């Protein structure tokens, strides 16, 4: 069995069930790059000959150039967002997928696809830019800072919302689920900040924490603004 978050709930019930193209597109991009990078690298290291050498060179160059650099000679505008697509470990990617499927889909359904895409465009580069400004570079962030920002956005937009957790049991695929408990969104946000501190190397803790708190606060401010200007969610 595995304990996983299942859905975002409001006092009136779950959020409206609508399509979420932005979330699925984002997940497709990060999964495709993650799998392609590792398959091509494995082929190169073991000399299997599955792929041409040029593909390995192209993939490794893309991954390296996707990082966010403060050096003007290495910086390109698209790196503000592309560095979030590169993930150094599978567990970080898995955590991001779980958060995007629950928090991301709920937000896209509540605020709408266009506004959700605009919020991602605003929050996605913020953490990396702040780290570069204080001298930490290059930035290999993955999408975790964005997940913290989206959690802050959810807290501002739906302050009374909670995250429902449950036990899922598997036989090759998920075959059952037992809802267990609900966690307030602000508690989730605190846990994510603690996780950031846990996985950050000691010399970078202060700058990373500062950047993460600013991203969360910006998301919360955007969510509060949306809540005050947009009609309440209707089930």
Long-range contacts (C-beta under 8 A, 24 or more apart in sequence): 1-167, 1-168, 1-169, 1-170, 2-167, 2-168, 2-169, 2-170, 3-165, 3-166, 3-167, 3-168, 3-180, 4-98, 4-165, 4-166, 4-168, 5-98, 5-99, 5-102, 5-163, 5-164, 5-165, 6-102, 6-164, 6-165, 6-166, 6-177, 6-179, 7-102, 7-106, 7-163, 7-164, 8-102, 8-103, 8-106, 8-154, 8-158, 8-161, 8-162, 8-163, 8-164, 8-185, 9-161, 9-162, 9-163, 9-164, 9-182, 10-158, 10-160, 10-161, 10-233, 10-235, 11-160, 12-233, 12-235, 13-235, 14-235, 15-106, 15-109, 15-110, 15-158, 15-233, 15-235, 16-109, 16-110, 16-233, 16-234, 16-235, 17-109, 18-108, 18-109, 20-104, 20-105, 20-108, 20-109, 20-113, 21-113, 22-104, 22-108, 22-113, 22-116, 22-117, 22-120, 23-100, 23-101, 23-104, 23-105, 23-108, 26-100, 26-104, 26-120, 26-143, 27-97, 27-100, 27-101, 29-85, 30-85, 30-87, 30-93, 30-96, 30-97, 30-143, 31-93, 31-97, 33-62, 33-63, 33-85, 33-86, 34-87, 34-90, 34-93, 37-63, 37-86, 67-138, 67-139, 67-140, 68-125, 68-128, 68-129, 68-131, 68-132, 68-137, 68-138, 68-139, 68-141, 69-132, 69-137, 69-138, 70-132, 70-133, 70-135, 70-137, 70-138, 71-137, 74-138, 80-124, 80-125, 80-128, 80-129, 81-121, 81-124, 81-125, 83-128, 83-138, 83-139, 83-140, 83-141, 84-124, 84-125, 84-128, 84-141, 84-142, 84-143, 84-145, 84-146, 85-143, 86-140, 86-142, 87-142, 87-143, 88-140, 88-142, 92-142, 92-144, 92-199, 93-142, 95-144, 95-147, 96-142, 96-143, 96-144, 96-147, 99-147, 99-150, 99-151, 100-143, 100-147, 100-150, 102-163, 103-147, 103-150, 103-151, 103-154, 103-163, 104-150, 106-154, 106-158, 106-161, 107-150, 107-153, 107-154, 107-157, 110-157, 110-158, 110-233, 111-157, 111-226, 111-230, 115-226, 119-150, 119-153, 119-219, 119-222, 120-146, 120-150, 122-218, 122-222, 123-149, 123-150, 123-153, 123-215, 123-218, 123-219, 123-222, 124-149, 126-211, 126-214, 126-215, 126-218, 127-211, 127-212, 127-214, 127-215, 128-211, 130-207, 130-210, 130-211, 130-214, 130-215, 131-207, 131-208, 131-211, 134-207, 134-210, 134-211, 135-207, 136-204, 136-207, 136-208, 144-196, 145-211, 145-212, 145-215, 146-215, 147-192, 148-189, 148-192, 148-193, 148-196, 148-212, 148-215, 148-216, 148-219, 149-215, 149-216, 149-218, 149-219, 150-219, 151-185, 151-188, 151-189, 151-192, 151-216, 151-219, 152-189, 152-215, 152-216, 152-217, 152-218, 152-219, 152-220, 152-223, 153-219, 153-220, 153-222, 153-223, 153-226, 154-185, 154-219, 154-223, 155-185, 155-186, 155-189, 155-219, 155-220, 155-223, 156-219, 156-220, 156-221, 156-222, 156-223, 156-224, 156-225, 156-226, 156-227, 157-223, 157-224, 157-226, 157-227, 158-185, 158-223, 158-227, 158-233, 159-185, 159-186, 159-227, 161-185, 163-188, 189-216
